[in-house]
Amino acid sequence: MRSVLGLDLKTAETLLSASGKPVRFVEVRSKKGGRGDDKRVIKTVETDTETIVYWSAFQTEITR
């Protein structure tokens, strides 16, 4: 499996779909939540039947 750690979701999906295995995306959030719009891969787990991609949204632009 190719490493997609830190990539945005669309890029990660494109790269992992090429392997032929199903890809499942799981969102991870903090208890406080946040208003992030930059969705990035934070962890991947590969099983015999699928690749599980854990992602979270990060706030990369500072707002005042």
C-alpha positions in Angstrom: 0.0 0.0 0.0 1.2 3.5 -0.9 1.6 5.9 2.0 -1.1 8.6 1.9 -0.5 10.1 5.4 -1.1 13.8 5.4 -2.7 13.9 1.9 -6.1 15.5 1.2 -9.0 13.0 0.9 -9.5 13.3 -2.8 -5.9 12.6 -3.6 -5.7 9.7 -1.1 -8.9 8.2 -2.6 -7.5 8.4 -6.1 -4.2 6.8 -5.2 -5.8 4.0 -3.1 -8.6 3.2 -5.5 -5.9 2.1 -8.0 -5.0 -0.8 -5.8 -8.4 -2.4 -6.4 -9.3 -2.9 -2.8 -12.3 -1.1 -1.3 -11.5 2.0 0.6 -13.5 3.0 3.7 -13.2 6.5 5.2 -13.6 7.2 8.9 -13.9 10.7 10.3 -12.0 11.5 13.6 -13.0 14.5 15.6 -11.9 16.1 18.9 -14.3 16.4 21.8 -14.5 20.1 21.4 -14.9 20.0 17.7 -13.6 22.6 15.3 -14.3 24.4 12.1 -11.7 22.9 9.9 -12.1 22.6 6.1 -8.8 21.1 5.2 -9.6 17.3 5.3 -6.4 15.3 5.7 -5.5 11.6 6.2 -4.1 10.9 9.7 -4.0 7.1 9.8 -4.4 4.1 7.5 -5.0 0.5 8.3 -4.9 -2.2 5.6 -6.8 -5.5 6.1 -7.1 -8.5 3.8 -10.4 -7.1 2.4 -10.2 -3.3 2.6 -8.1 -0.2 3.3 -9.5 2.0 6.2 -8.5 5.6 6.0 -8.9 7.8 9.1 -9.2 11.5 8.4 -9.7 14.7 10.3 -10.5 18.3 9.2 -7.9 20.9 10.2 -8.3 24.7 10.3 -5.4 25.9 8.2 -6.6 29.5 7.7 -6.5 31.9 10.6 -9.7 33.9 11.1 -10.1 36.9 13.3 
